[in-house]
Amino acid sequence: MGKVAVLGAGSWGTALALVLADNKHDVHLWTHRETLANEINRTHKNEKYLNDVELPSSIKASNDLASVVSGAKHVILVVPTKAMREVCGQLKQVLNDKTILTHASKGIEPGTFKRVSEVIREEIPSHLYEDVVVLSGPSHAEEVSLRQPTTVTVSSKELEVAEKVQDLFINRQFRVYTSPDLVGVELGGALKNIIALGAGISDGLGYGDNAKAALITRGLAEIARLGTSMGANPLTFSGLTGIGDLIVTCTSSHSRNWRAGNKLGQGYPLDDVLEQMGMVVEGVRTTKAAYQLAQGQNVEMPITSGIYRILFESAEPRDVVDQLMTRIRRHEMEDLTNILDEKMNE
């Protein structure tokens, strides 16, 4: 098996490194912190991010980016979206061999409204890679690291390259599908984090499953509206990277975004919540980007707008959720019908 470089030793990067090691690949894991690299190599654990999970001794960690990517046939980028440009800027300085770049980060860049694959393509010259692939889907790192059954999707502009990444990761517990809809796969993974914040807020307020189910369902309609306005296939949002990822992120205590929203619903200030979390909450940054993007695209996204007001305008969570639950009545099928009609008329 060839060498694979995984950039980012958080919970998800470490879990993916474990999958690759199980598949007998030569896995090199990069972290910018030397102390963490030493801990992983010495104890074969990453206690901060994956407590009590034993890592295969074949995973080699390092804070030397050049040595990690040297000779790697695949480079897997699993860093927070806010760090993606910086890491790609470093990566292009040390890439010598043409490789396949795969990212497993979920977000939209505020200001530019770029998807992660677009950021990567802007930062790294095309002669240094074969293609950019996205890996996304309902996949908590904690469960993947315990080798519990998980199914994800990979997508790229070139299907043949996505299939190479499919072969790289797939095993008995970690199943991988391919999709031709790169835009939809990326946007589904990014936008569901906003709705997960809302689901957590609803739970933190003490509202029940009925309210949360309504937020999730209407949230999916919002994701589809914005996604199709950006060129995604609406059917993608009924799959793993749409409703699948939405369900798992909105209903599980493993979800950082749900946990952060839950704290907000209980009345904790945003800065305190983020400090308590100790890990990146992608939904906060994505909310700002999606709110601005929706305004520019003239797309109605009431849940996203409400979460934006809570995060950045100090709106009271209870007031926002109550307003969302009592909005003007409309036909339930109106959103889906309009989306499909627009797609059919293209």
Secondary structure, DSSP 8 states (H G I E B T S, - for coil): --EEEEE--SHHHHHHHHHHHHTT-EEEEE-S-HHHHHHHHHHS-BTTTBTT----TT-EEES-HHHHHTT-SEEEE-S-GGGHHHHHHHHHHH--S-EEEEE----B-TTT--BHHHHHHHHS-GGGEEEEEEEESS--HHHHHTT--EEEEEEESSHHHHHHHHHHH--SSEEEEEES-HHHHHHHHHHHHHHHHHHHHHHHTT--HHHHHHHHHHHHHHHHHHHHHTT--GGGGGSIIIIIHHHHHHH-TT-HHHHHHHHHHTT--HHHHHHHH-S--HHHHHHHHHHHHHHHHT---HHHHHHHHHHHS---HHHHHHHHHT-----TTHHHHHHHHHHHT-
